Amino acid sequence: MDDAARHVDAYASALLRIASAEEDPASAADEMYHAAVGLSGSPELIDTLADVRIPGERKQGIINDLLGTHAAGVTVAAMNFLVAAGQSRNLRAIGARVAELGAEAEGEVVAEVTAPSPLDDEQIERLKAALESSTGRRVQVKVAIDPAVVGGLVAKVGDTVLDGSVHHRFAELREQWG
């Protein structure tokens, strides 16, 4: 494991320990995952949060403005901690590792699913059943929203990527037609 991976693992482990002290540890870890992935979805935001010329108080204000009314105080504090520790560019990796470690503790694997719009509970349960059937493992589904997917879904379970997005299907058609 290289230094970057060790740092990601250490920060993720720390966040998971913090989440375990909450009333609902699974929900706290899930919220931390979603906050980290959501914040990392904007390259401009990450550039701002990683900019050493911007004072820490200003960065904290940005995080508080973005998450304050949508996330628990522990999640906001965790994201502020990561940014203050210079881990802005690693937010996605740390969030993903929090989810992986939490799932491993439950004997499950994480399926990171990217969809163009939110999925309802029934859709998530059907997706979970299909992924469990195809992987032979118990799965925790984590949904991230990305309008660039256009339609369909992209699911990543470990190193396996299942791309059923409209964007991917168009790319395949373009490739076939030259």
C-alpha positions in Angstrom: 0.0 0.0 0.0 1.5 3.4 -1.0 1.5 6.5 1.2 -1.6 8.0 -0.5 -3.6 4.8 0.1 -2.4 4.6 3.7 -3.6 8.2 4.3 -7.0 7.5 2.7 -7.3 4.4 4.8 -6.3 6.2 8.0 -8.7 9.1 7.5 -11.5 6.7 6.5 -10.9 4.6 9.6 -11.0 7.7 11.8 -14.3 8.8 10.3 -15.8 5.4 10.7 -14.8 5.4 14.4 -16.4 8.8 14.8 -19.6 7.5 13.1 -19.6 4.5 15.4 -20.0 6.9 18.4 -23.2 8.3 16.9 -26.8 7.1 17.8 -27.2 5.5 14.4 -23.6 4.6 13.2 -24.7 3.2 9.8 -26.6 6.4 8.9 -23.7 8.6 10.2 -21.2 6.7 8.0 -23.6 6.8 5.0 -24.0 10.5 5.4 -20.3 11.0 5.6 -19.9 9.0 2.4 -22.6 11.1 0.6 -21.1 14.4 1.8 -17.6 13.5 0.7 -18.8 12.2 -2.7 -21.1 15.2 -3.2 -18.4 17.8 -2.4 -15.9 16.0 -4.6 -18.3 16.2 -7.5 -17.3 19.8 -8.3 -13.8 20.2 -9.6 -14.0 24.0 -9.0 -15.1 23.4 -5.4 -12.2 21.0 -4.8 -9.8 23.5 -6.3 -11.1 26.1 -3.9 -10.9 23.9 -0.9 -7.4 22.8 -1.8 -6.1 26.3 -2.4 -3.5 27.1 0.3 -4.1 30.8 -0.3 -7.6 30.7 0.9 -7.9 31.0 4.7 -9.2 28.0 6.6 -12.1 30.0 8.1 -13.3 30.8 4.6 -13.1 27.1 3.6 -15.0 26.1 6.7 -17.7 28.7 5.9 -18.1 27.2 2.4 -18.5 23.7 3.9 -20.9 25.0 6.5 -23.0 26.8 3.8 -23.1 23.7 1.6 -23.8 21.1 4.2 -25.0 22.9 7.3 -28.7 22.5 6.8 -28.5 19.1 5.0 -26.2 17.1 7.2 -25.7 16.3 10.9 -23.1 18.4 12.8 -20.8 15.4 13.0 -20.7 15.1 9.2 -20.1 18.8 8.7 -17.3 18.7 11.3 -15.8 15.6 9.6 -15.7 17.3 6.2 -14.2 20.5 7.8 -11.6 18.3 9.4 -10.6 16.6 6.1 -10.4 20.0 4.3 -8.3 21.5 7.2 -6.0 18.4 7.1 -5.3 19.1 3.4 -7.4 16.1 2.1 -9.8 18.0 -0.2 -8.5 16.2 -3.3 -9.0 12.8 -1.5 -12.6 13.4 -0.3 -14.1 10.9 -2.8 -11.6 8.2 -2.0 -12.0 8.7 1.7 -15.8 8.7 1.5 -15.6 5.5 -0.6 -13.3 3.9 1.9 -15.6 4.8 4.8 -18.4 3.0 2.9 -16.2 0.0 2.2 -15.0 -0.4 5.8 -18.5 0.0 7.1 -19.8 -2.7 4.7 -16.9 -5.0 5.5 -17.8 -4.8 9.2 -21.3 -6.0 8.2 -19.9 -8.8 5.9 -21.1 -6.9 2.8 -19.6 -5.2 -0.2 -20.4 -1.7 -1.5 -22.0 -1.1 -4.8 -21.4 2.5 -5.8 -24.3 3.3 -8.2 -24.3 6.4 -10.3 -27.7 7.5 -11.6 -29.0 10.6 -13.4 -31.6 11.2 -10.7 -32.5 9.9 -7.3 -33.8 6.4 -7.0 -36.8 5.5 -4.8 -36.6 2.7 -2.1 -38.3 0.2 -4.4 -35.7 0.8 -7.2 -32.9 0.5 -4.8 -34.2 -2.8 -3.4 -34.6 -4.2 -6.9 -31.1 -3.0 -7.8 -29.7 -4.5 -4.6 -31.3 -7.9 -5.3 -29.9 -7.9 -8.9 -26.4 -7.0 -7.7 -26.5 -9.6 -4.9 -27.6 -12.2 -7.5 -24.9 -11.3 -9.9 -22.1 -11.0 -7.3 -23.1 -13.8 -5.0 -22.4 -11.4 -2.0 -24.5 -9.2 0.3 -24.5 -5.6 -1.1 -24.9 -2.1 0.3 -26.0 0.2 -2.4 -24.7 3.7 -2.3 -26.3 6.0 -4.9 -24.6 9.1 -6.3 -26.4 11.4 -8.6 -24.7 12.6 -11.9 -26.9 14.1 -14.6 -24.2 13.3 -17.1 -25.2 9.7 -17.0 -28.4 10.8 -18.9 -30.3 7.5 -18.4 -29.6 4.1 -17.0 -27.1 3.3 -14.3 -23.4 2.7 -13.7 -22.6 0.3 -10.8 -19.2 -0.4 -9.4 -18.7 -3.3 -7.1 -15.1 -3.7 -6.1 -13.1 -3.7 -9.4 -16.1 -4.6 -11.5 -17.9 -1.9 -13.3 -21.4 -2.6 -14.8 -22.2 0.3 -17.2 -25.8 0.4 -18.3 -25.9 4.1 -18.9 -27.3 5.7 -22.1 -24.0 7.5 -22.5 -22.1 4.2 -22.5 -24.6 2.7 -25.0 -24.2 5.6 -27.4 -20.4 5.3 -27.1 -20.7 1.6 -28.0 -22.9 2.5 -31.0 -20.4 5.2 -32.2 -17.6 2.6 -31.9 -19.5 0.0 -33.9 -20.5 2.4 -36.7 -17.1 4.0 -36.9 
